[in-house]
Amino acid sequence: MSDNGRVSRPPVAAPRPRLPSPLTEVDDDRFARHGVRLFLKRDDLIHPDLIGNKWRKLAPNLAAARGRPLVTFGGAYSNHLRATAAAGRLLDVPTLGIVRGHELADRPLNPSLARCAADGMRLHFVDRSTYRHKTDPDALAALLDAADARDAYVIPEGGSNSLAVQGCTALGHELGDLADVVALACGTGGTLAGLAAGLPAGRRAVGVSVLKGGFLDAEIRALQEAAFGGPRGSWQVEDRFHFGGYARVPAELAAFAEDFEQRHGLPVERLYVAKMLYALVALTAEGAFPRGTRLAAVVTGSPGPDAQSSTSR
């Protein structure tokens, strides 16, 4: 039972992941007129509960946990929390989510957190100042002690650690020589760090940041250092397309996503995938990709239970 009184759901048999995920070419005149071929790497089809990069990042951490309880972190709309809760249900492993925002403890759960609780995750709400210091060893120890989770296996916010980065190299291996440039939306940078390392020489990765602040370059370098001992692959971060920051979906972006859905019949997740696709249209128009470029866009998630959440953080 969670701190908010929700009752856990019994575990069920876990479906096997669909790997490699499909790669399909789409006909879009906004790319074709510039001589660019657009492909969609459908990581959103990997697993119904551990969607997209969540499978790639969580799988190696779940193996390392060896059945120990899992504790992780996230905001009120975190897909990473939802994915970890689902993994706990599927594997019959206790999960604890430390949620940013102590004021949320006395409010009804939003659809994302309700899904976590229904999957058996115990939710522990903390104030924002405490949350900001969660990576400090002493602060983390105090958090785990307060949540009665001292022996749990800790997965960082967004799931990005050295194991997750190593797991995401498979994405680059799957694409191989099928694309010249591979793009995806980035929150914590772990998927981009692994993707770039897994791509063959001569291919490059482009990360579209959904957060403002310009911090991702340093984060990705640190993640690659931890995972591989140094930089790997060719990658860049585009910081111009966050639309005001995380969870910001202005009318222009919503209209773009709706248009893309109508053009291609693909449900477009708004907080990550829509920003990445919008960025690729803009970059193509700017001439960022030479004629003949095979451009693969990684669809890292699908619309969540609140129709505004995502699976890339």
GUVEXMAR-542312 format. One record per residue (C-alpha): residue in three letters; x negated, z, y. Coordinates in Angstrom, 2 decimals, decimal comma. Layout:
BEGIN
r = ALA	c1 = X	c3 = Z	c2 = Y $
...
END
This chain:
BEGIN
r = MET	c1 = 0,00	c3 = 0,00	c2 = 0,00 $
r = SER	c1 = -1,28	c3 = -0,84	c2 = 3,48 $
r = ASP	c1 = -1,72	c3 = 1,48	c2 = 6,46 $
r = ASN	c1 = 1,53	c3 = -0,02	c2 = 7,76 $
r = GLY	c1 = 3,50	c3 = 0,76	c2 = 4,60 $
r = ARG	c1 = 3,62	c3 = -2,73	c2 = 3,08 $
r = VAL	c1 = 3,71	c3 = -2,87	c2 = -0,72 $
r = SER	c1 = 1,20	c3 = -5,05	c2 = -2,53 $
r = ARG	c1 = 2,18	c3 = -7,99	c2 = -4,71 $
r = PRO	c1 = 1,03	c3 = -8,32	c2 = -8,34 $
r = PRO	c1 = -1,78	c3 = -10,78	c2 = -9,09 $
r = VAL	c1 = -1,02	c3 = -14,23	c2 = -10,45 $
r = ALA	c1 = -3,06	c3 = -16,81	c2 = -12,29 $
r = ALA	c1 = -5,40	c3 = -18,60	c2 = -9,88 $
r = PRO	c1 = -5,27	c3 = -22,42	c2 = -9,81 $
r = ARG	c1 = -8,57	c3 = -24,22	c2 = -10,12 $
r = PRO	c1 = -10,05	c3 = -25,73	c2 = -6,95 $
r = ARG	c1 = -9,80	c3 = -29,48	c2 = -6,38 $
r = LEU	c1 = -13,42	c3 = -30,52	c2 = -5,99 $
r = PRO	c1 = -14,72	c3 = -32,76	c2 = -4,65 $
r = SER	c1 = -11,98	c3 = -32,92	c2 = -2,05 $
r = PRO	c1 = -10,55	c3 = -36,40	c2 = -1,34 $
r = LEU	c1 = -12,11	c3 = -38,73	c2 = 1,23 $
r = THR	c1 = -9,66	c3 = -41,27	c2 = 2,64 $
r = GLU	c1 = -10,05	c3 = -43,92	c2 = 5,34 $
r = VAL	c1 = -7,36	c3 = -44,13	c2 = 8,01 $
r = ASP	c1 = -6,53	c3 = -47,04	c2 = 10,30 $
r = ASP	c1 = -6,57	c3 = -45,86	c2 = 13,90 $
r = ASP	c1 = -6,99	c3 = -48,33	c2 = 16,76 $
r = ARG	c1 = -8,61	c3 = -45,69	c2 = 19,00 $
r = PHE	c1 = -11,62	c3 = -45,85	c2 = 16,67 $
r = ALA	c1 = -11,33	c3 = -49,43	c2 = 15,38 $
r = ARG	c1 = -11,58	c3 = -50,96	c2 = 18,86 $
r = HIS	c1 = -15,02	c3 = -49,35	c2 = 19,18 $
r = GLY	c1 = -16,15	c3 = -50,50	c2 = 15,74 $
r = VAL	c1 = -15,94	c3 = -46,99	c2 = 14,25 $
r = ARG	c1 = -14,39	c3 = -46,35	c2 = 10,83 $
r = LEU	c1 = -12,58	c3 = -43,02	c2 = 10,53 $
r = PHE	c1 = -12,40	c3 = -41,12	c2 = 7,26 $
r = LEU	c1 = -10,63	c3 = -37,80	c2 = 6,58 $
r = LYS	c1 = -12,38	c3 = -35,37	c2 = 4,26 $
r = ARG	c1 = -9,35	c3 = -33,48	c2 = 2,95 $
r = ASP	c1 = -10,76	c3 = -30,01	c2 = 2,38 $
r = ASP	c1 = -7,25	c3 = -28,72	c2 = 3,14 $
r = LEU	c1 = -6,35	c3 = -29,87	c2 = -0,39 $
r = ILE	c1 = -9,01	c3 = -27,82	c2 = -2,21 $
r = HIS	c1 = -6,78	c3 = -24,85	c2 = -3,05 $
r = PRO	c1 = -3,26	c3 = -23,79	c2 = -2,00 $
r = ASP	c1 = -4,34	c3 = -20,26	c2 = -1,01 $
r = LEU	c1 = -8,07	c3 = -20,57	c2 = -0,27 $
r = ILE	c1 = -7,80	c3 = -23,65	c2 = 1,90 $
r = GLY	c1 = -10,70	c3 = -25,81	c2 = 3,02 $
r = ASN	c1 = -13,87	c3 = -24,10	c2 = 4,08 $
r = LYS	c1 = -12,39	c3 = -20,75	c2 = 3,04 $
r = TRP	c1 = -12,94	c3 = -21,64	c2 = -0,59 $
r = ARG	c1 = -16,45	c3 = -22,87	c2 = 0,10 $
r = LYS	c1 = -17,40	c3 = -19,72	c2 = 2,02 $
r = LEU	c1 = -15,57	c3 = -17,11	c2 = -0,05 $
r = ALA	c1 = -16,43	c3 = -18,29	c2 = -3,58 $
r = PRO	c1 = -20,12	c3 = -17,26	c2 = -3,50 $
r = ASN	c1 = -19,25	c3 = -13,95	c2 = -1,84 $
r = LEU	c1 = -16,58	c3 = -13,19	c2 = -4,44 $
r = ALA	c1 = -19,14	c3 = -13,83	c2 = -7,16 $
r = ALA	c1 = -21,62	c3 = -11,49	c2 = -5,45 $
r = ALA	c1 = -18,97	c3 = -8,76	c2 = -5,08 $
r = ARG	c1 = -18,55	c3 = -8,58	c2 = -8,88 $
r = GLY	c1 = -15,08	c3 = -7,12	c2 = -8,70 $
r = ARG	c1 = -15,79	c3 = -4,50	c2 = -6,02 $
r = PRO	c1 = -13,16	c3 = -3,95	c2 = -3,31 $
r = LEU	c1 = -13,53	c3 = -6,36	c2 = -0,40 $
r = VAL	c1 = -13,52	c3 = -5,45	c2 = 3,28 $
r = THR	c1 = -13,57	c3 = -7,95	c2 = 6,10 $
r = PHE	c1 = -12,64	c3 = -8,40	c2 = 9,74 $
r = GLY	c1 = -10,41	c3 = -10,53	c2 = 11,93 $
r = GLY	c1 = -7,90	c3 = -10,83	c2 = 14,72 $
r = ALA	c1 = -4,14	c3 = -10,86	c2 = 14,48 $
r = TYR	c1 = -4,00	c3 = -14,55	c2 = 13,49 $
r = SER	c1 = -7,13	c3 = -14,73	c2 = 11,35 $
r = ASN	c1 = -7,02	c3 = -17,26	c2 = 8,54 $
r = HIS	c1 = -10,08	c3 = -15,60	c2 = 7,08 $
r = LEU	c1 = -8,08	c3 = -12,38	c2 = 6,65 $
r = ARG	c1 = -5,30	c3 = -14,34	c2 = 4,95 $
r = ALA	c1 = -7,71	c3 = -16,12	c2 = 2,63 $
r = THR	c1 = -9,46	c3 = -12,89	c2 = 1,65 $
r = ALA	c1 = -6,12	c3 = -11,21	c2 = 0,99 $
r = ALA	c1 = -5,07	c3 = -14,14	c2 = -1,19 $
r = ALA	c1 = -8,36	c3 = -13,98	c2 = -3,10 $
r = GLY	c1 = -7,77	c3 = -10,29	c2 = -3,75 $
r = ARG	c1 = -4,31	c3 = -11,00	c2 = -5,11 $
r = LEU	c1 = -5,52	c3 = -13,83	c2 = -7,33 $
r = LEU	c1 = -8,45	c3 = -11,81	c2 = -8,70 $
r = ASP	c1 = -6,67	c3 = -8,42	c2 = -8,73 $
r = VAL	c1 = -9,29	c3 = -6,97	c2 = -6,38 $
r = PRO	c1 = -8,41	c3 = -4,46	c2 = -3,62 $
r = THR	c1 = -8,86	c3 = -5,81	c2 = -0,09 $
r = LEU	c1 = -9,09	c3 = -4,15	c2 = 3,30 $
r = GLY	c1 = -8,73	c3 = -6,00	c2 = 6,60 $
r = ILE	c1 = -10,12	c3 = -4,34	c2 = 9,72 $
r = VAL	c1 = -8,01	c3 = -5,86	c2 = 12,49 $
r = ARG	c1 = -8,99	c3 = -6,17	c2 = 16,15 $
r = GLY	c1 = -6,43	c3 = -4,46	c2 = 18,40 $
r = HIS	c1 = -5,38	c3 = -0,85	c2 = 17,83 $
r = GLU	c1 = -2,18	c3 = -1,51	c2 = 19,79 $
r = LEU	c1 = -0,97	c3 = -3,76	c2 = 16,96 $
r = ALA	c1 = -0,62	c3 = -0,82	c2 = 14,59 $
r = ASP	c1 = 2,75	c3 = 0,15	c2 = 16,06 $
r = ARG	c1 = 4,17	c3 = -3,37	c2 = 16,30 $
r = PRO	c1 = 5,93	c3 = -5,49	c2 = 13,69 $
r = LEU	c1 = 3,46	c3 = -7,63	c2 = 11,76 $
r = ASN	c1 = 3,18	c3 = -11,24	c2 = 12,85 $
r = PRO	c1 = 3,50	c3 = -13,90	c2 = 10,10 $
r = SER	c1 = -0,26	c3 = -14,02	c2 = 9,44 $
r = LEU	c1 = -0,67	c3 = -10,27	c2 = 9,02 $
r = ALA	c1 = 2,58	c3 = -10,06	c2 = 7,08 $
r = ARG	c1 = 1,14	c3 = -12,58	c2 = 4,62 $
r = CYS	c1 = -1,99	c3 = -10,44	c2 = 4,29 $
r = ALA	c1 = 0,06	c3 = -7,33	c2 = 3,59 $
r = ALA	c1 = 2,28	c3 = -9,16	c2 = 1,10 $
r = ASP	c1 = -0,86	c3 = -10,20	c2 = -0,76 $
r = GLY	c1 = -1,87	c3 = -6,55	c2 = -1,05 $
r = MET	c1 = -4,36	c3 = -6,25	c2 = 1,79 $
r = ARG	c1 = -4,59	c3 = -2,81	c2 = 3,36 $
r = LEU	c1 = -4,69	c3 = -3,26	c2 = 7,15 $
r = HIS	c1 = -6,72	c3 = -0,93	c2 = 9,34 $
r = PHE	c1 = -6,35	c3 = -1,48	c2 = 13,11 $
r = VAL	c1 = -9,17	c3 = -0,55	c2 = 15,50 $
r = ASP	c1 = -9,60	c3 = -0,71	c2 = 19,25 $
r = ARG	c1 = -11,41	c3 = -3,68	c2 = 20,72 $
r = SER	c1 = -14,48	c3 = -1,74	c2 = 21,82 $
r = THR	c1 = -15,03	c3 = -0,40	c2 = 18,30 $
r = TYR	c1 = -14,44	c3 = -3,87	c2 = 16,88 $
r = ARG	c1 = -17,10	c3 = -5,42	c2 = 19,12 $
r = HIS	c1 = -19,73	c3 = -3,12	c2 = 17,59 $
r = LYS	c1 = -18,75	c3 = -3,75	c2 = 13,96 $
r = THR	c1 = -22,08	c3 = -5,40	c2 = 13,07 $
r = ASP	c1 = -24,12	c3 = -2,38	c2 = 14,22 $
r = PRO	c1 = -25,11	c3 = -0,52	c2 = 11,02 $
r = ASP	c1 = -24,05	c3 = 2,91	c2 = 12,28 $
r = ALA	c1 = -20,77	c3 = 1,61	c2 = 13,70 $
r = LEU	c1 = -20,05	c3 = -0,28	c2 = 10,49 $
r = ALA	c1 = -20,73	c3 = 2,82	c2 = 8,39 $
r = ALA	c1 = -18,35	c3 = 4,81	c2 = 10,58 $
r = LEU	c1 = -15,67	c3 = 2,12	c2 = 10,26 $
r = LEU	c1 = -15,98	c3 = 2,03	c2 = 6,48 $
r = ASP	c1 = -15,86	c3 = 5,81	c2 = 6,33 $
r = ALA	c1 = -12,76	c3 = 5,99	c2 = 8,52 $
r = ALA	c1 = -11,04	c3 = 3,34	c2 = 6,38 $
r = ASP	c1 = -12,07	c3 = 5,03	c2 = 3,10 $
r = ALA	c1 = -14,01	c3 = 1,92	c2 = 2,05 $
r = ARG	c1 = -17,58	c3 = 3,17	c2 = 1,69 $
r = ASP	c1 = -18,22	c3 = 1,36	c2 = -1,60 $
r = ALA	c1 = -16,59	c3 = -1,95	c2 = -0,65 $
r = TYR	c1 = -18,35	c3 = -5,30	c2 = -0,47 $
r = VAL	c1 = -18,47	c3 = -6,32	c2 = 3,20 $
r = ILE	c1 = -17,73	c3 = -9,91	c2 = 4,21 $
r = PRO	c1 = -18,34	c3 = -10,60	c2 = 7,92 $
r = GLU	c1 = -15,74	c3 = -11,90	c2 = 10,36 $
r = GLY	c1 = -14,99	c3 = -15,53	c2 = 9,58 $
r = GLY	c1 = -16,80	c3 = -15,22	c2 = 6,24 $
r = SER	c1 = -20,05	c3 = -16,66	c2 = 7,62 $
r = ASN	c1 = -23,13	c3 = -15,16	c2 = 6,01 $
r = SER	c1 = -26,09	c3 = -16,59	c2 = 4,11 $
r = LEU	c1 = -24,12	c3 = -16,90	c2 = 0,86 $
r = ALA	c1 = -21,29	c3 = -18,70	c2 = 2,64 $
r = VAL	c1 = -23,73	c3 = -21,10	c2 = 4,30 $
r = GLN	c1 = -25,30	c3 = -21,90	c2 = 0,94 $
r = GLY	c1 = -21,83	c3 = -22,50	c2 = -0,49 $
r = CYS	c1 = -21,01	c3 = -24,97	c2 = 2,27 $
r = THR	c1 = -23,98	c3 = -27,17	c2 = 1,42 $
r = ALA	c1 = -21,72	c3 = -28,61	c2 = -1,30 $
r = LEU	c1 = -19,65	c3 = -30,25	c2 = 1,42 $
r = GLY	c1 = -22,68	c3 = -32,23	c2 = 2,55 $
r = HIS	c1 = -23,59	c3 = -33,09	c2 = -1,04 $
r = GLU	c1 = -20,07	c3 = -34,40	c2 = -1,70 $
r = LEU	c1 = -20,19	c3 = -36,69	c2 = 1,34 $
r = GLY	c1 = -23,73	c3 = -37,87	c2 = 0,64 $
r = ASP	c1 = -24,20	c3 = -41,43	c2 = 1,90 $
r = LEU	c1 = -20,45	c3 = -42,06	c2 = 2,30 $
r = ALA	c1 = -20,53	c3 = -41,22	c2 = 6,03 $
r = ASP	c1 = -23,03	c3 = -41,56	c2 = 8,85 $
r = VAL	c1 = -21,62	c3 = -38,76	c2 = 11,01 $
r = VAL	c1 = -19,55	c3 = -35,79	c2 = 9,79 $
r = ALA	c1 = -17,50	c3 = -33,72	c2 = 12,21 $
r = LEU	c1 = -15,63	c3 = -30,44	c2 = 11,87 $
r = ALA	c1 = -14,21	c3 = -27,67	c2 = 14,02 $
r = CYS	c1 = -16,29	c3 = -24,50	c2 = 14,33 $
r = GLY	c1 = -15,47	c3 = -20,86	c2 = 14,92 $
r = THR	c1 = -18,38	c3 = -18,83	c2 = 13,56 $
r = GLY	c1 = -20,59	c3 = -21,79	c2 = 12,60 $
r = GLY	c1 = -21,16	c3 = -21,04	c2 = 8,93 $
r = THR	c1 = -19,60	c3 = -24,24	c2 = 7,64 $
r = LEU	c1 = -21,57	c3 = -26,43	c2 = 10,04 $
r = ALA	c1 = -24,81	c3 = -24,63	c2 = 9,12 $
r = GLY	c1 = -24,26	c3 = -25,37	c2 = 5,44 $
r = LEU	c1 = -22,86	c3 = -28,87	c2 = 5,90 $
r = ALA	c1 = -25,88	c3 = -29,99	c2 = 7,92 $
r = ALA	c1 = -28,23	c3 = -28,60	c2 = 5,29 $
r = GLY	c1 = -26,39	c3 = -30,45	c2 = 2,53 $
r = LEU	c1 = -26,27	c3 = -33,88	c2 = 4,15 $
r = PRO	c1 = -28,95	c3 = -36,41	c2 = 3,16 $
r = ALA	c1 = -31,65	c3 = -37,48	c2 = 5,59 $
r = GLY	c1 = -30,43	c3 = -39,85	c2 = 8,29 $
r = ARG	c1 = -26,93	c3 = -38,33	c2 = 8,44 $
r = ARG	c1 = -25,83	c3 = -35,86	c2 = 11,09 $
r = ALA	c1 = -23,16	c3 = -33,25	c2 = 11,60 $
r = VAL	c1 = -21,13	c3 = -32,59	c2 = 14,75 $
r = GLY	c1 = -19,42	c3 = -29,26	c2 = 15,28 $
r = VAL	c1 = -16,56	c3 = -28,96	c2 = 17,76 $
r = SER	c1 = -16,43	c3 = -25,39	c2 = 19,04 $
r = VAL	c1 = -12,93	c3 = -23,91	c2 = 19,37 $
r = LEU	c1 = -14,33	c3 = -20,92	c2 = 21,28 $
r = LYS	c1 = -15,77	c3 = -20,97	c2 = 24,76 $
r = GLY	c1 = -19,08	c3 = -19,31	c2 = 25,51 $
r = GLY	c1 = -21,74	c3 = -21,71	c2 = 24,28 $
r = PHE	c1 = -23,11	c3 = -19,25	c2 = 21,71 $
r = LEU	c1 = -22,81	c3 = -21,34	c2 = 18,54 $
r = ASP	c1 = -26,22	c3 = -23,03	c2 = 18,67 $
r = ALA	c1 = -27,99	c3 = -19,69	c2 = 18,37 $
r = GLU	c1 = -25,55	c3 = -18,48	c2 = 15,70 $
r = ILE	c1 = -26,09	c3 = -21,57	c2 = 13,54 $
r = ARG	c1 = -29,86	c3 = -21,33	c2 = 13,85 $
r = ALA	c1 = -29,69	c3 = -17,66	c2 = 12,78 $
r = LEU	c1 = -27,42	c3 = -18,48	c2 = 9,83 $
r = GLN	c1 = -29,75	c3 = -21,25	c2 = 8,63 $
r = GLU	c1 = -32,72	c3 = -18,92	c2 = 9,01 $
r = ALA	c1 = -30,97	c3 = -16,31	c2 = 6,85 $
r = ALA	c1 = -29,81	c3 = -18,84	c2 = 4,26 $
r = PHE	c1 = -32,80	c3 = -21,17	c2 = 4,00 $
r = GLY	c1 = -35,66	c3 = -19,52	c2 = 5,87 $
r = GLY	c1 = -35,51	c3 = -22,06	c2 = 8,70 $
r = PRO	c1 = -33,59	c3 = -24,98	c2 = 10,24 $
r = ARG	c1 = -32,06	c3 = -27,61	c2 = 8,01 $
r = GLY	c1 = -30,52	c3 = -31,00	c2 = 8,72 $
r = SER	c1 = -29,40	c3 = -32,72	c2 = 11,90 $
r = TRP	c1 = -26,53	c3 = -31,15	c2 = 13,82 $
r = GLN	c1 = -25,10	c3 = -30,66	c2 = 17,29 $
r = VAL	c1 = -22,33	c3 = -28,58	c2 = 18,84 $
r = GLU	c1 = -19,77	c3 = -30,00	c2 = 21,27 $
r = ASP	c1 = -18,57	c3 = -27,25	c2 = 23,63 $
r = ARG	c1 = -16,20	c3 = -29,29	c2 = 25,83 $
r = PHE	c1 = -13,07	c3 = -29,28	c2 = 23,70 $
r = HIS	c1 = -12,01	c3 = -25,64	c2 = 23,27 $
r = PHE	c1 = -9,04	c3 = -26,11	c2 = 25,65 $
r = GLY	c1 = -9,60	c3 = -22,72	c2 = 27,23 $
r = GLY	c1 = -10,66	c3 = -20,77	c2 = 24,16 $
r = TYR	c1 = -9,45	c3 = -19,60	c2 = 20,79 $
r = ALA	c1 = -5,69	c3 = -19,85	c2 = 20,13 $
r = ARG	c1 = -5,17	c3 = -21,92	c2 = 23,30 $
r = VAL	c1 = -2,93	c3 = -24,91	c2 = 22,60 $
r = PRO	c1 = -1,88	c3 = -26,48	c2 = 25,92 $
r = ALA	c1 = 0,77	c3 = -29,18	c2 = 26,07 $
r = GLU	c1 = -1,81	c3 = -31,99	c2 = 26,10 $
r = LEU	c1 = -3,33	c3 = -30,83	c2 = 22,81 $
r = ALA	c1 = 0,07	c3 = -30,24	c2 = 21,20 $
r = ALA	c1 = 1,20	c3 = -33,75	c2 = 22,19 $
r = PHE	c1 = -2,01	c3 = -35,23	c2 = 20,78 $
r = ALA	c1 = -1,50	c3 = -33,42	c2 = 17,46 $
r = GLU	c1 = 2,11	c3 = -34,58	c2 = 17,22 $
r = ASP	c1 = 1,04	c3 = -38,16	c2 = 17,88 $
r = PHE	c1 = -1,67	c3 = -37,97	c2 = 15,20 $
r = GLU	c1 = 0,87	c3 = -36,62	c2 = 12,73 $
r = GLN	c1 = 3,21	c3 = -39,52	c2 = 13,44 $
r = ARG	c1 = 0,43	c3 = -42,08	c2 = 13,16 $
r = HIS	c1 = -1,01	c3 = -40,84	c2 = 9,87 $
r = GLY	c1 = 1,51	c3 = -38,52	c2 = 8,21 $
r = LEU	c1 = -0,95	c3 = -35,62	c2 = 8,22 $
r = PRO	c1 = 0,24	c3 = -32,14	c2 = 9,30 $
r = VAL	c1 = -2,31	c3 = -31,19	c2 = 11,95 $
r = GLU	c1 = -3,33	c3 = -27,56	c2 = 12,30 $
r = ARG	c1 = -3,47	c3 = -26,84	c2 = 16,03 $
r = LEU	c1 = -6,20	c3 = -24,26	c2 = 16,69 $
r = TYR	c1 = -9,07	c3 = -26,01	c2 = 14,91 $
r = VAL	c1 = -8,28	c3 = -29,39	c2 = 13,41 $
r = ALA	c1 = -6,40	c3 = -30,73	c2 = 16,45 $
r = LYS	c1 = -9,30	c3 = -29,88	c2 = 18,76 $
r = MET	c1 = -11,76	c3 = -31,59	c2 = 16,43 $
r = LEU	c1 = -9,67	c3 = -34,77	c2 = 16,19 $
r = TYR	c1 = -9,09	c3 = -34,81	c2 = 19,96 $
r = ALA	c1 = -12,85	c3 = -34,49	c2 = 20,49 $
r = LEU	c1 = -13,58	c3 = -37,40	c2 = 18,15 $
r = VAL	c1 = -11,17	c3 = -39,69	c2 = 20,00 $
r = ALA	c1 = -12,79	c3 = -38,73	c2 = 23,32 $
r = LEU	c1 = -16,36	c3 = -39,04	c2 = 22,03 $
r = THR	c1 = -15,62	c3 = -42,43	c2 = 20,49 $
r = ALA	c1 = -14,19	c3 = -43,66	c2 = 23,80 $
r = GLU	c1 = -17,37	c3 = -42,43	c2 = 25,52 $
r = GLY	c1 = -19,52	c3 = -44,51	c2 = 23,16 $
r = ALA	c1 = -21,04	c3 = -41,55	c2 = 21,32 $
r = PHE	c1 = -20,95	c3 = -43,41	c2 = 18,01 $
r = PRO	c1 = -22,55	c3 = -46,86	c2 = 17,62 $
r = ARG	c1 = -20,47	c3 = -49,74	c2 = 16,29 $
r = GLY	c1 = -20,41	c3 = -49,68	c2 = 12,51 $
r = THR	c1 = -20,49	c3 = -45,88	c2 = 12,33 $
r = ARG	c1 = -18,65	c3 = -44,34	c2 = 9,39 $
r = LEU	c1 = -17,21	c3 = -41,14	c2 = 10,88 $
r = ALA	c1 = -15,87	c3 = -38,45	c2 = 8,54 $
r = ALA	c1 = -13,61	c3 = -35,75	c2 = 10,00 $
r = VAL	c1 = -13,39	c3 = -32,66	c2 = 7,81 $
r = VAL	c1 = -9,81	c3 = -31,35	c2 = 7,69 $
r = THR	c1 = -10,64	c3 = -27,70	c2 = 7,20 $
r = GLY	c1 = -7,11	c3 = -26,35	c2 = 7,16 $
r = SER	c1 = -3,38	c3 = -26,85	c2 = 7,34 $
r = PRO	c1 = -0,76	c3 = -25,22	c2 = 9,56 $
r = GLY	c1 = -0,43	c3 = -21,53	c2 = 8,67 $
r = PRO	c1 = 2,64	c3 = -19,30	c2 = 8,27 $
r = ASP	c1 = 3,11	c3 = -19,00	c2 = 12,03 $
r = ALA	c1 = 2,58	c3 = -22,78	c2 = 12,54 $
r = GLN	c1 = -0,25	c3 = -21,99	c2 = 14,98 $
r = SER	c1 = -2,90	c3 = -20,51	c2 = 12,75 $
r = SER	c1 = -5,80	c3 = -22,26	c2 = 11,15 $
r = THR	c1 = -8,42	c3 = -22,04	c2 = 8,40 $
r = SER	c1 = -11,73	c3 = -22,64	c2 = 10,08 $
r = ARG	c1 = -12,75	c3 = -19,44	c2 = 11,63 $
END
